[in-house]
Amino acid sequence: MRALGRLTVLLGVLSLSTGVAAQEKGAAPAEAGAEPSEANVLGSEEVSTTATEKTVDSGTEAAMVGDAGADADAIRDQTDNTPREQSGKTYYFVGARYRGIIVPKFLQSAFGADGGANVYVNALGPEVGIRRDGFEYNLSAWWAAYSLDPTPFKASTDPATAWEHVDSDINMIFLTSDFLWTSQFSPEFGLNYGLGGGIGLPYGPLHRNEVYPDSANGDDPNDPSTWTVCQSAGGPGGAYCEEGPKDEPNWFNGGSKPILFPWLAAQVGFRIKPHRNFVTRIDLGFGTSGFFVGAGADYGL
């Protein structure tokens, strides 16, 4: 009986131990499903915020790095003062030009005139240049003064009684473009060559006065430049004088003064560019007005 009682007590203790263990296992899911503590929530938020900030910072840094290339190119273009010019890039220039035009006497004779004189014409004006890959065109509106002191002229086929003194105060506004190629010896120095074309718009008087040898004035009968101007038809000049002094009318009014004058020229010269924003040219050429020598100075935009 005592042995049976002891067995019964042992079984009761085992049963109690099993129930306590089962309760502890059941409490674990409940604790797992409970709301997290405030410390855990704050810790999670800090981790999330830090990750977001890192993502944003990484994106900003990437954007900054992405813009840096373009910014570096722009800064280099703005600060690079060397005269080198990049392939495929268009350059713009504004400036001014001067040309000294020589109208030679032999050129006047080539058009069937006796007499004449060498004439020097001053010309200047603004210009705009556009250049790309060693080729440029320079647009210009420039003024030229075709002034001529009284000079004897006559057609080669006319008799001696046809001599006239011609003087001019004609001015010309040229609208032209030069088309130039450059053979570069260095970024600073090159050889220009090309063509020019355009039109001239003349204005101002052209005087044609018949003349005669007046022995009373000591005129040299063999030198028409010393002869006396006819003041009217006939008179002391006789056959030499068909009319008095006159202003030559233009083509529209039956005269020989042109209303348009063509500018066509072939030219060579040197292009000198010591700085990215400054270029100068020395020009030499020959065209419809004769020979010319000139210079241009431009600022790069």
C-alpha positions as CSV (number, residue, x, y, z in Angstrom):
1,M,0.0,0.0,0.0
2,R,2.8,2.4,0.8
3,A,4.4,1.6,-2.6
4,L,1.1,2.4,-4.3
5,G,0.8,5.7,-2.5
6,R,4.3,6.7,-3.5
7,L,3.6,5.9,-7.1
8,T,0.4,8.0,-7.0
9,V,2.3,11.0,-5.6
10,L,5.0,10.6,-8.3
11,L,2.4,10.6,-11.0
12,G,0.8,13.8,-9.6
13,V,4.2,15.6,-9.6
14,L,4.8,14.7,-13.2
15,S,1.4,15.8,-14.3
16,L,1.9,19.2,-12.5
17,S,5.2,19.7,-14.3
18,T,3.7,18.9,-17.7
19,G,0.9,21.5,-17.2
20,V,3.4,24.3,-16.2
21,A,5.5,23.6,-19.3
22,A,2.4,23.7,-21.5
23,Q,1.4,27.1,-20.1
24,E,4.8,28.6,-20.8
25,K,4.7,27.4,-24.4
26,G,1.2,29.0,-24.8
27,A,2.4,32.3,-23.4
28,A,5.2,32.6,-26.0
29,P,2.9,33.3,-29.0
30,A,1.0,35.8,-27.0
31,E,4.2,37.7,-26.2
32,A,5.2,37.5,-29.9
33,G,1.9,39.1,-30.9
34,A,2.2,41.9,-28.3
35,E,2.8,45.5,-29.4
36,P,6.5,46.5,-29.7
37,S,8.0,48.7,-27.0
38,E,8.7,52.4,-27.6
39,A,12.4,51.8,-27.7
40,N,12.0,49.2,-30.5
41,V,9.9,51.7,-32.5
42,L,12.3,54.5,-32.2
43,G,15.2,52.3,-33.1
44,S,13.4,51.1,-36.2
45,E,12.6,54.7,-37.3
46,E,16.2,55.8,-36.9
47,V,17.4,52.9,-39.1
48,S,14.8,53.8,-41.7
49,T,15.7,57.5,-41.7
50,T,19.4,56.8,-41.9
51,A,18.8,54.5,-44.9
52,T,16.7,57.1,-46.7
53,E,19.2,59.9,-46.0
54,K,21.9,57.7,-47.5
55,T,19.8,57.1,-50.6
56,V,19.1,60.8,-51.0
57,D,22.7,61.7,-50.4
58,S,23.8,59.1,-52.9
59,G,21.4,60.4,-55.5
60,T,22.4,64.0,-55.0
61,E,26.1,63.1,-55.2
62,A,25.4,61.2,-58.4
63,A,23.6,64.2,-59.9
64,M,26.4,66.5,-58.9
65,V,28.9,64.2,-60.4
66,G,26.8,63.9,-63.6
67,D,26.7,67.7,-64.0
68,A,30.4,68.1,-63.2
69,G,31.4,67.0,-66.7
70,A,29.3,69.6,-68.5
71,D,30.3,72.3,-66.0
72,A,33.9,71.4,-66.5
73,D,33.6,71.8,-70.3
74,A,31.9,75.2,-69.9
75,I,34.5,76.4,-67.4
76,R,37.3,75.2,-69.7
77,D,35.7,77.1,-72.7
78,Q,35.4,80.3,-70.6
79,T,38.9,80.2,-69.1
80,D,40.9,78.8,-72.0
81,N,42.5,81.8,-73.7
82,T,44.6,79.9,-76.2
83,P,43.8,80.6,-79.9
84,R,43.1,76.9,-80.7
85,E,39.8,76.3,-82.5
86,Q,37.8,73.1,-82.0
87,S,36.7,70.9,-84.9
88,G,33.0,71.2,-85.6
89,K,32.5,74.3,-83.5
90,T,31.3,77.6,-85.0
91,Y,33.0,80.9,-84.0
92,Y,31.6,84.4,-84.4
93,F,33.5,87.6,-84.7
94,V,32.7,91.3,-85.0
95,G,35.2,94.0,-85.9
96,A,36.3,96.5,-88.6
97,R,38.3,96.6,-91.8
98,Y,40.4,99.0,-93.8
99,R,41.3,98.7,-97.4
100,G,43.5,100.8,-99.6
101,I,42.5,100.3,-103.2
102,I,44.8,101.2,-106.0
103,V,43.1,101.9,-109.4
104,P,46.1,101.8,-111.8
105,K,46.4,103.9,-114.9
106,F,47.0,100.9,-117.1
107,L,43.7,99.4,-116.0
108,Q,41.9,102.5,-117.2
109,S,43.8,102.3,-120.5
110,A,42.7,98.7,-120.8
111,F,39.1,100.0,-121.1
112,G,40.1,102.1,-124.2
113,A,40.9,105.4,-122.5
114,D,43.8,107.7,-123.1
115,G,45.1,109.8,-120.2
116,G,44.0,108.9,-116.7
117,A,46.0,108.6,-113.5
118,N,46.8,106.2,-110.7
119,V,44.1,106.6,-108.0
120,Y,44.3,105.7,-104.4
121,V,41.0,104.9,-102.7
122,N,40.5,104.8,-98.9
123,A,37.9,102.3,-97.7
124,L,36.7,101.2,-94.3
125,G,33.7,99.7,-92.4
126,P,32.4,97.2,-89.9
127,E,32.4,93.4,-90.5
128,V,31.0,90.2,-89.0
129,G,32.8,86.9,-89.4
130,I,31.5,83.4,-89.1
131,R,34.1,80.6,-89.0
132,R,34.0,76.8,-88.7
133,D,36.6,74.1,-89.5
134,G,39.1,76.5,-91.2
135,F,36.5,78.2,-93.4
136,E,35.0,81.6,-92.8
137,Y,32.9,84.2,-94.5
138,N,33.1,87.9,-93.6
139,L,30.1,90.1,-94.2
140,S,30.7,93.8,-94.5
141,A,29.1,97.1,-95.4
142,W,32.0,99.5,-96.1
143,W,32.5,102.9,-97.5
144,A,35.0,103.9,-100.2
145,A,36.0,107.4,-101.5
146,Y,36.7,107.4,-105.2
147,S,38.0,111.0,-105.3
148,L,39.8,112.2,-108.4
149,D,41.4,115.6,-109.1
150,P,40.8,117.0,-112.6
151,T,42.5,114.5,-114.9
152,P,42.6,114.4,-118.7
153,F,40.6,111.6,-120.4
154,K,39.5,110.8,-123.9
155,A,38.6,107.6,-125.8
156,S,41.5,106.2,-127.7
157,T,39.7,106.4,-130.9
158,D,38.6,110.1,-130.5
159,P,40.5,113.0,-132.0
160,A,42.6,115.5,-130.0
161,T,39.6,117.9,-129.8
162,A,37.8,115.4,-127.5
163,W,40.0,115.8,-124.5
164,E,38.2,116.4,-121.2
165,H,39.1,117.0,-117.6
166,V,37.3,114.6,-115.3
167,D,37.1,115.0,-111.6
168,S,35.1,112.9,-109.1
169,D,33.7,113.2,-105.6
170,I,32.0,109.8,-105.9
171,N,31.6,107.7,-102.8
172,M,30.6,104.1,-102.7
173,I,28.8,101.9,-100.2
174,F,29.9,98.3,-100.7
175,L,27.9,95.3,-99.5
176,T,30.2,92.4,-99.8
177,S,31.2,89.0,-98.4
178,D,34.7,87.4,-98.4
179,F,34.9,83.6,-98.5
180,L,38.2,82.5,-97.1
181,W,39.9,79.2,-96.4
182,T,42.9,79.0,-94.0
183,S,45.9,76.8,-94.1
184,Q,47.1,76.8,-90.5
185,F,50.8,76.8,-89.7
186,S,50.0,77.0,-86.0
187,P,47.0,77.9,-83.8
188,E,48.2,81.5,-83.9
189,F,49.1,81.9,-87.6
190,G,47.7,80.8,-90.9
191,L,47.5,81.6,-94.6
192,N,44.2,82.9,-95.9
193,Y,43.0,82.5,-99.5
194,G,39.7,82.9,-101.2
195,L,37.2,85.1,-103.1
196,G,35.1,88.2,-102.4
197,G,31.9,89.4,-104.1
198,G,29.2,92.0,-103.7
199,I,27.8,95.2,-105.1
200,G,28.7,98.9,-104.7
201,L,26.1,101.7,-104.5
202,P,27.7,105.0,-105.8
203,Y,26.6,108.5,-104.9
204,G,28.1,111.9,-105.4
205,P,29.0,114.1,-108.4
206,L,31.1,113.2,-111.4
207,H,32.3,116.2,-113.5
208,R,33.2,116.1,-117.2
209,N,34.6,119.3,-118.6
210,E,35.8,119.8,-122.2
211,V,39.2,121.6,-122.4
212,Y,41.2,123.4,-125.1
213,P,44.8,124.6,-125.4
214,D,44.8,128.3,-124.6
215,S,48.1,129.8,-125.8
216,A,47.2,133.0,-123.9
217,N,47.4,131.0,-120.7
218,G,50.6,129.3,-121.6
219,D,48.9,125.9,-122.1
220,D,51.2,123.2,-123.5
221,P,49.5,122.0,-126.6
222,N,51.1,118.5,-126.1
223,D,49.9,118.2,-122.4
224,P,46.1,118.2,-122.0
225,S,46.5,118.4,-118.2
226,T,47.4,122.1,-118.6
227,W,44.6,123.0,-120.9
228,T,41.7,125.4,-120.1
229,V,38.2,124.3,-119.3
230,C,35.6,125.3,-121.9
231,Q,33.0,127.7,-120.3
232,S,30.4,127.3,-123.2
233,A,30.0,125.9,-126.7
234,G,32.3,127.5,-129.2
235,G,34.0,130.6,-127.8
236,P,37.8,130.8,-127.6
237,G,38.0,127.0,-127.7
238,G,36.4,126.7,-131.1
239,A,36.1,123.0,-132.2
240,Y,37.3,121.8,-128.8
241,C,34.3,123.2,-127.0
242,E,30.9,121.7,-127.7
243,E,29.5,122.5,-124.2
244,G,30.4,124.1,-120.9
245,P,31.1,122.4,-117.5
246,K,28.6,119.7,-116.6
247,D,27.7,117.1,-114.0
248,E,27.6,113.7,-115.6
249,P,24.2,112.0,-115.3
250,N,23.8,108.4,-114.3
251,W,22.7,105.5,-116.5
252,F,19.0,106.2,-116.0
253,N,19.4,109.7,-117.4
254,G,21.6,108.7,-120.4
255,G,25.0,109.4,-118.8
256,S,28.0,107.2,-118.0
257,K,27.9,107.4,-114.1
258,P,27.0,103.9,-112.9
259,I,24.1,103.2,-110.5
260,L,25.6,99.9,-109.4
261,F,29.2,98.7,-109.4
262,P,30.2,95.1,-109.1
263,W,32.8,94.0,-106.5
264,L,34.6,90.8,-107.5
265,A,38.1,89.9,-106.1
266,A,40.6,87.2,-105.5
267,Q,42.6,87.6,-102.4
268,V,45.3,86.1,-100.1
269,G,46.6,87.1,-96.8
270,F,47.6,86.2,-93.3
271,R,45.4,85.4,-90.3
272,I,46.9,86.1,-86.9
273,K,45.1,85.0,-83.7
274,P,47.2,85.6,-80.5
275,H,44.2,85.2,-78.2
276,R,40.9,83.3,-78.3
277,N,39.0,86.6,-78.4
278,F,41.2,88.5,-80.9
279,V,42.1,87.9,-84.5
280,T,43.6,90.2,-87.2
281,R,44.1,89.8,-90.9
282,I,46.4,91.2,-93.5
283,D,44.7,91.1,-97.0
284,L,46.1,91.4,-100.5
285,G,44.0,91.1,-103.6
286,F,43.0,92.1,-107.1
287,G,39.5,92.8,-108.4
288,T,37.2,94.9,-110.4
289,S,38.5,98.1,-108.8
290,G,42.2,97.2,-109.1
291,F,44.6,96.1,-106.5
292,F,44.0,96.4,-102.8
293,V,45.9,95.9,-99.5
294,G,44.1,95.9,-96.2
295,A,43.7,94.8,-92.7
296,G,40.9,93.6,-90.4
297,A,40.7,93.4,-86.6
298,D,37.9,91.3,-85.0
299,Y,36.7,90.4,-81.5
300,G,35.5,86.8,-80.9
301,L,32.1,86.5,-79.2
